[in-house]
Amino acid sequence: MTYKYETHLHTSEASACATTKAADYIEAYKAAGYSGIFVTDHFFGGNTCVDRELPWEKRIELYCKGYENALEAAKKAGDFSVFFGIEQTFDGDDYLLYGLDKNWLIKHPEIEFMNHKETFDAVNALGGLMIQAHPFRLRNYIKAIHLHPREVHGIEIYNAGNRIEENQQAELYAKIYDFPVTSGSDIHNVDFILNREGKLPVGGMEFTKKLNSIEDYIQAIKNKEGKILN
């Protein structure tokens, strides 16, 4: 038996570009054969829909709503895992952060203005995981491609929102530096799953063991375990 997990997902509770509520993903992913999801909404360096003028703790409360609503829906659905992640942006390049939680964010408002290296050091000190998402994506809103091979734990080599050549470039980059690799759909709307007409999976990671915690995922990726879904 194997276990599939979506590692890169956005909800309309916290990501301005997402159009699906967190709870609406659960049954769709269960039906698609997934065992869980990681909610990775855009943080305050990126396309968040949280009002940046609010007090810090209120902002974090609102930011975490997507994860919390998905977790609540999963408890009702049964036998489905929901984990917390973050997508932070630095001058157009995006990173998926795993291992931070709501309490840590509340206590560390300085993370909003940390640069790439400072963020990596903070995540690394906690034993977390920092993955560069879709590193070779070129769009009109992205001014340049930035690579930081000294301050990253791994590379997302398959992103369903990427062009084929962009994913291929990411895979080559990861091979050159011998990085751990991940896959994710980067989903913003549940219709992306529902309209696949049986053409699954949409992205993510597959493991031979169930993930019981975020730490299980972090260690599995750092140990280069798991299969890329694409």
Secondary structure, 3 states (H helix, E strand, C coil): CCEEEEEEECCCCCECCCCCCHHHHHHHHHHCCCCEEEEEEECCCCCECCCCCCCHHHHHHHHCHHHHHHHHHHHHHCCCEEEEEEEEEECCEEEEEECCCHHHHHHCHHHHHCCHHHHHHHHHHCCCEEEEECCCCCCCCCCCCCCCCCCCCEEEEEECCCCHHHHHHHHHHHHHHCCCEEEECCECCCHHHHCCCCCCCCCEEEECCCCCCHHHHHHHHHCCCCEEEC
